[in-house]
């Protein structure tokens, strides 16, 4: 049975949520970045840092963006989590950390 969704190339990082905002959301809602920052209650610089992938989407920011877009915070947190985890797996050396098995119960 074929997969319902195509698999992403594991060598390519997940999309940063700022890129999704920049490329998909902002053009669709037809508001300027200044207006969006004001509606979110944040500075333009904070919005620009997220859009330029220099700042992560925090849980608090996910709540704001999710409310503005009407899709809730979970999507935005999941996007950020996937992005962060992909990078962490490649950055953290686990070669000297053993994998332990659970102790057998009596």
N, C-alpha and C positions, 0 to 999 in steps of 0.2 A: 504494500500500500504506500503510495507516495505521501510525503509530508505535506501538510496543509500549507505551511509557510516555508519559504526558502530559507536555508540556513545562511547565517552571516559568515563571511570569511573570518576564521578565528585569529588571523594575523592582523585584521583591521579592528581598531578599537571601536567600542560602541560610541554612538554619537553623544556629544556633550549636550545637556539640555539647553544650554545657551544657543547652540547651533540650531536646534529645533525651533526655539523662539525666534531667532533671527531669520531663518530661511522659510519657515512655514507659518508660524503663528502671526507675527507682526504684519506680513503682507496680507494675510487673510482678514485681519480685523480692521485694517485701513486706518490705523491711528499712528501718529508720530511717536517716536521714542520718548520725546518729552511728555506727551500725553500719557503714554503707558506708565512711565516712571511716576507721574503724578497720581494716576489711578491706583498704582500699587502702594503709594505712600513711601516711596524710596527716592534717593537722589538719582539724578541722571547718570552720575558716575558709577553708582552701584549697578544700574541696569546695563550700562556699557560694558562693565567688567564681566558681567554674566554673559552678555551677548558675544563678547570677544573671548570667552572661555578662559578668563583669567581668575574667575571666582566661581565657586561651586554654588549649586542651588541647595541652600540649607533647608531644614524642615520648616522653619518660619517662612522662608521665601516660597517654598513649595505650597504652603497654605495660601499665600497671597496670589501666586500665579494660578493655582488651581481654582480659586474663587473667581478671578478675573476671566479665565478661559471657560469656566463652567464644567471642568472635568475633574475637579478635586485634586488634592495634593499627592495622592499615591502615584500617579503616573510620573510626576516630576521627580519624586524621591526615587522611584525605581530607575528612571533614566540616569540620575546622578549616581546611584549605587552601582549600577552596571558599569558605568564609566570608571568610577573609582576602583572597583574590584579588579577590572581588567588591568589597570595600570599597577595596582598593588601586587598582583600575581607576578608581574614581570619585574618589579622592583625589589621585592623581598626575597632574600636568599634563604630557602628552607632546607637546603641540602644537609645540614647538620642536625636537623630536628627529627627525632624518631616519630614514627606513627605507632601509638600504643593501642593495644587491643583491650577491650573491657574485661575486667576480671570475671571469671565464672562464678555465678551465685550458687550457694549450697542448696 
